[in-house]
């Protein structure tokens, strides 16, 4: 180590005017390996556009744009304070002000250099010990926010340089052979560093894009304002539906009979899937902060990695399904049972080296206090259909399938859970809302469990008229919205004629259903397995 007049760096003050209290050694950036000696009691720290760190007495010059922090001596140590609008990290933690301790790592700004702070007992150290050098390398890899490969290669290179130049002659001779081996390894590592960094950056972008896309599958956070508006909106919708069904009740009471007989068979599906890293075989988990909190990326999305130590990342979804008469099976849409197949999500996952994995799939039936586990048995490649296996104890609750195709002008009755949990909470009434608000929790899983325990899970019903039929689709105008996918469309005899699959907002909210003939074909495939 060199003294101020030998180091080429300007000390914070003249040695004759004060005592050397501490020093900052730059570990990164253009000033790597150089020392800034701390003499004055109050100092201003600046980082210029070239990322070079400099110090001056606090009252020496007026503030300017490059100022990033101040240092003030008190009680045998310096306190660092970030300048207004600037960021400083101490030991990897953003800090507006912190009392520095011997060995602390300081990062000045988003792209500024990282420096090691050390007290020097009022004298200039002659050289670093091996312990100091290895401690610096460890502190750098622990606190640096750079990618893992970059900070590891940087730590190895810098440690080798310092071991060769800042230790005793005896030590350098002793480890010369080892350094030659390290130098050769470092050279190979450097050759691959750029390609590896580019590859990691590309994968990071892909994973970030996938995380942003899949985050849209989560249910929006429920707030009191959401609940209040939903309550009013669904009140109007339910009244509208009741008025329409009231007219039908004058015609032999078909709506009441069909809905009452089928409601118990229509399930609220609630599930979550995770993502597994194909290369490592590990499932993506949340990266935890120092206090055990789930960290987020700069884009505000959950930070998930194969080596994360938190819980597996859950991508939650809801939908509708219904029991099929005579078999322990439940029908729904493929995009409900396999939510990652919607749009271009599957391709994005493949490009990122990830594969989806169902973590949990529950089916809540009306008037049953406990959910039942559901498991995917088969799905159709041609139609938006999937079949789930459920407990044999509920197979007597199934809805019969129609033999004939619906005709244009025929009445249909659609059952489902549009908007998922939000609609169920709105239907549960103000008392249920007050309970949630009093507890201050809006957990995705616990809300559904509480609704089921209190027998507040019931599908919404609406009536529509068949507008068009074909071999592949039935179009009708029954009222529903997102979340009602997978629900049954019933004829006046209470038989399933279609499985609700999509909404056409450009056609006044018309719906598309998959004809029941496709479901029968899929059931035959299951039987032949």
N, C-alpha and C positions, 0 to 999 in steps of 0.2 A: 504494500500500500504506500502511496506517495503523500507527502505533506502538501499543503495548499500550493506553495510556490513551485512544487515539482509536478503537480498533477495536471496542470493546464486548465484547471477550473478556477473560477473566481470564488473565493470564500465569501461567507456572508458578512464578514467584517474584517478589520485588520487585527492580526493576532496580538499586536501590541496594545490594542484598545480594550481587549476583553479576553476571557478565557474560552477555550474550546469546550463546548458543553456536549455536543453530539454531532453526528454526521448522517447524511442521507447518501446511500450508494445506489446509483441507478442500475437496475437489473435488466431493463429492456429499453428499446429505443436507441437513437443515435448516441446518447450519453452513456450507454451501457458500460459498466466498469469504472466510471468516474465518480468522484466523491464531491459532495457539497458540504462544507464544514459549517456548522452552526455555532456562531459566536455571540451575536446580538440577542437581546432579550425579546425583541419583537421583529419579525421578518415577514416579508411578502414573497409568496411563491408564484412564479410565472412559468407558463409553457408556451413557447412560440409556435408558429405554424409548422416548423420542422420537428416538433415534439421534443425540443431540447429544454431541459429543466434549468431554471436559474433562480437565485435568491438575492434579495437586497434588503437593507434595513427598511422597516415599515414606513418611516418618515423620510426616506431618502428621495423618493419621487412621488408625484401624484399617481393615483390609480390609473391603469390603462386596460385595454381590452384583453391582454394576455394574462392578467392576474387571475389566479384560480383558487388561492387559499392564503391564510395567514398562520404563522407560528408564533406562539407566545410562551415565554419561559416562566414557570411558576412552580414552586414546591418540587424542585429537583427534576423537572421534566417539562417538555413542550406540550402545549395544547394546540391541536390543529383545528381550524374553523374554515369551512368552505365559503368562498365568496358568493355573493348574491347571484343566483341563476347558474351556479357551477356545481359540479358533482365531484365528490371525493369518496373513495372506498378505502376503508381501513380493515385489513384482514378479510377482504371479500365482502364486507358489509358497507352499504352506503351510509355515510355519516355526515351530518351537518356540523358537528363538533365532537371531538374526542380527545381524551388525555392519552398521549402516546406512551407506550411502554417499550422497553428495550426489545428489539427484534420484530416490531410490528412491520407489516407490509402495507405500503400506501400506494394507491393508484390515483393519479391526478387526471381526472376527466375521462370521457368516453374512450379517447384514443391516446391519452397521455401515457408517459412512462410509469413503470412500477419501480418503487424505491424501497430499500430496507432501512429502517430507522434504528440507530444504535447510539447509546450513551458511551462516551469514551473517557470518562473520569478525568477530564481536563488535560488530557495528553493525547498526542498523535500516535495511534497504534502503528507498530512497525510492519506488521503483516497480519493476514488472516490465518486463523487456525483451520484445520480440516473440518472441524466441527462447525465453524462459522459458515464455511462454504457449503457443506451439505445441508446445513440448516436453511440457508438461503434458497437452495434448490427445492427443498421440501416445501418451504413457505410459498414459493412461487407457484409450484404445481398445485398446491392446495387452494390458493386464493385467486389465481388467474382465471379470467372469464373467457379465455381463448379456447378453441377446440382441443380435445384431449391430446390428439396426435401432435399438434403444433406446440403445446406447452411442454409435452414430454421431450420432444426433440430439442426445443430451446433450452430446457433445463440441463439436458445432457451436454449439449455443446458448451453452454456457459460454465458449467461445473468443470469440464475438462480444461477450458481456457484458464480459469482461475486457479485450478490446482497446479497448472504448469507455470503460472506467473506470480502468484501471490502467496505461495508457501515457502518454506525454507528450502535451501539448496539440497540438503540431505533428503528431504522428502521427494523432491523432483527427480533425483537420480534413482531413488528406490522404485518409483512408480513409472519410470520412463517406458518400460516394456508394456505395461498395462495401458498407458496412454496411447501407445502406437496401435494397440488393438482397438481401443475405443475410437481412435481417429478413423481407422478403417471402417468400423461399424457406422460411425457418424457420417462418413462420406456416402456410404450406401443409403443410409437413412435420409440424407439430404437429397439424393437423387430421386428418391421415391416420395419425398415430402410434398412436393407440389402436386403430383398426380393424386396422392392420397387425400390431400386437402381439398382438391377440386371434387374428388369423388364423394367425400364426406359432405361437402357443401351442397352438392347436387342431391344427395340423399336427404339431407336436412330440409331442402326446399320441398322435396316430394312429400316427406312426412308432414311438414308444416301445412302444405296444401291439403293433404288428406285429413289432417286434424281439423282444419277449418271447415272442410266439407262435411265431415262426419259430425262435427259439433252441432250442425243444423238438425241432426236427428234427435237431439235431446229435447225434452219438453221444456218450453220456456219457463223461467222462474215464475212462480206464482206469488203475486203481491196482493195486498188488500185491495188496491185499485182494480187489478185484474178481476178479482172475485166479485167486486161490486158491479162492474160493467157486465160480467158474464151472467150474474144473477138476473139483471134487468133484461139482457138480450134473450136469454133462454126462457124467461118468463113470457116474453112476447111470442117466442117461437112455439112454446108449448101450448099457449092459448090458441095460436093460429092452427096448430095441428089438431087440438081438441075440437075446434069449431068445424074443421073439415071432416073429422071422424064422426062428429055428432050428426052430421048430415047422412053419413053412411049407415049409422045405427038405425035409421028409419027404414033401411033396406035389409031386413032380416037380421040386423045386429052382427053382420059378418065381421067388421073390424074388431069389435070387442072380443068375439069368440076366437078369431085367429091370433090376435095379439096376446090374449090371456093364455092361450094354449102353448104358445111358442116362446114367450119371454124367458121362461126358466131354462131354456136350452141355448140361449145366446150369451156367450162369454165375453167378458172384458179381458183382453190379452195384454199382459204387461211383461216386457222383457228387456234384456240388456245383453250386448255382445262386446267382446274385446277383440284386440288385434294381436296376432302372434308374428314375431319377427322370424321369417322363414330361415335365414342363414343361421341364426343362433338358436332357434327353437324356443326362445323366451317370449312370454307374453308381455306386452307393453304395460309398464306400471308408471304411476305418478312419481316424478322427481320431487323429493321433499327438501324443504328449506331447513335452516338450522334449528328452527323451533317446531319442526314436524309438520309444517303447513305445506299444502300442494302448491308448487311453483307454477308460474305461467310464462309463456314465451313473450317476447316483445310485442307480438301481435294479439296478446290477450287470450290466447288459447291455452288449454292445459299442456304443460310440459310433460311429455310421456316418452320414456326410453326403455329399451330392453333391460337395461341395468338399473332401472329405477327401484327404489326401496319402498315405495308406498303401495297402496292398494292397486289392483289391476284397473286400468282405465275402462270405465263403463260407458257405452254408447246406448242410451235408453230409448225405448220406443213403446208405443201402444197401438192397439188395433182391436178388431172384432173377429170372433170366430163363432161357430155354432156346432152343436153335437149332431151327429148323423144317426138316424134311427137304426137300432138293431146291432150296432157295432161300437166298440170303445174308441171311436175316432172322432176327430173334430176337423171341420173344413175352414179354411181361410184363404187369403190371397198369398201368392208366392212372395210379393213384396212386403207382406207383413211378417211371414215366418222367416224370410231371408231379407231383412231390410237393406243390406248392403248391395243388393242386386238392382236397386233403383238407379236410373240414370246411368252415368259413367263411373259410378263409385267403384265397381268391381275392377275396372281397368286401372283406375288410379291406385288402388290397393296393390294390384299385381306389379305395376311399375315401381312402386315403393318397396317391393320385397316384403309385403305384409299379407297375411291371410286372416280372414275373420273367423271368430270362434264364439259360438253361443255360450254365454255364461249362465243365463237364467231365463226361463220362460214359464210364466205362471198364467193360469186361466181362472178368473173369478166368475162364478155362476151366481145369478140372483138367488137370494134367500139361503145361500150357503155361506157360513161364517169363515171357512177356511178355503184357500185357493188349492187348485190341483196342479201338479206338475204336468207340463206338456212337452212332447218330444217330436221333432220332425221325423216323419216316416217316408214321405215321398212328395215330390213337387213336379209340376208339369213344365216341360220346356216350351210347349206351344201356347198354353193358356196361363193366365195369372192365377194359378191355383196351387194350394199345398194342403197336405193332410197331416194332422198331428195325432199322435197316440196319447190317450188319457187313461185314467183309471177305469177298469171294467165296471165299477160300481155305479157309474153315471150313464151307462149306455142305454138305459131305459128312458132317459130324458130326451133322446134324440128326436129330430124333426124328420118326417118322411120326405123323400124326394119325388118330385112330379114325374110322370111318365111322358107327358106331352109338352110340346114347346108352347110358350105363350103366344097369344095372337095380338095384333095391333088393336089398341083400344081397351085391352083387358086391364082390370085393376090389379095393382100390386101393393103389398104392404112391406115396408122396409124397416128392419130392426138393426140397431147398431149403437155404437158409442162415439158419436162425432165429437171432435176436439178432446177426446180422452179424459184425463183427470179433471180438466177444467169444467167440463159439462157435468161430471158426477158431483163435483163440489158445489156447483151452482144448484143442482137439483136437491142436494142434501139439506138445504135450508139454512137460514141465518144462524140457528143454534150450532150447527156443525162448524160454520165459519168462525163463530166466536170461540169455539174450543181451539181451533187451529191458531187463531190470532193470539189467544191467551198463552199458549205454549210457545209461540214464536218459532215453530218449526214447519217447514213445508217440504219434508223429505219425500222423494219419489215413491219409495217402497212403503213407508209407514202410513202414508195417506190412504193408499189403496187397501192396506190391511185394516185400517180403522173403518173405512167405508164398508168393507165386507162384514166386519164384526158387528156393525150397527145395522146390517141389512139395508144398506143404502146404494147398492149396486143394481141398477135396473137399466135396460137399454131404452133409448128413445125410439119412438115409432112414427113413421110418416107414410102417407099414401101417395101413390103416383099412378100414372097411366102409361101403358106401353106405347111408345111412339114408332118404334121400328125394331124389326127382328132380322137376324141373319144366323148363319151357322156358327159364327164366331162371337156374336155379341147381341145383347138386348139393350135398347136405349129406352129410358123411362124418366119421368120428371119428379120422382119422389125427393123430398127435401132431406139433405144430409150434407156433411162436409168432411174434411180430413179427420181420420180416426174411425169413420164408419166403414172403411174398407174391410172386406171379409165378412160382412153381415149378410144374412139371408134375405132374398126378395121372395115373398110368399104370394101364392094365389089365394083366391077366396076359400079354398078348401084347406088352407094351412100347409100346403106343400111347397117345397123349395123349387122355384123355377129358374133362379139365377143367383149368383154370388156377386154382391156389389164390389166393383173393382176400381172405378175412376169417376171423376167429376168433370163435366165439360162446362166451365164457367162462360165460355163464349157462346154457348147455346142456352142461356138463361138458367144455368145450374142443373142441366140434365145429367143423368148418371148413365154409366155403362156397366152392365153386368155380364158375367161369364155364364152362358147357358148351362143348365144342370147336366146336359148330356156330356159335357167335358168332365164334370165331377164323377159321373158314373164310369167314364172310361178310366179315370185315374184310380178309382176304387178297384176296378178289375185288375189294374197293374199291381196294386197292393196285395190283393188276394193271391196273385200268381207268384209273389215273391217267395 
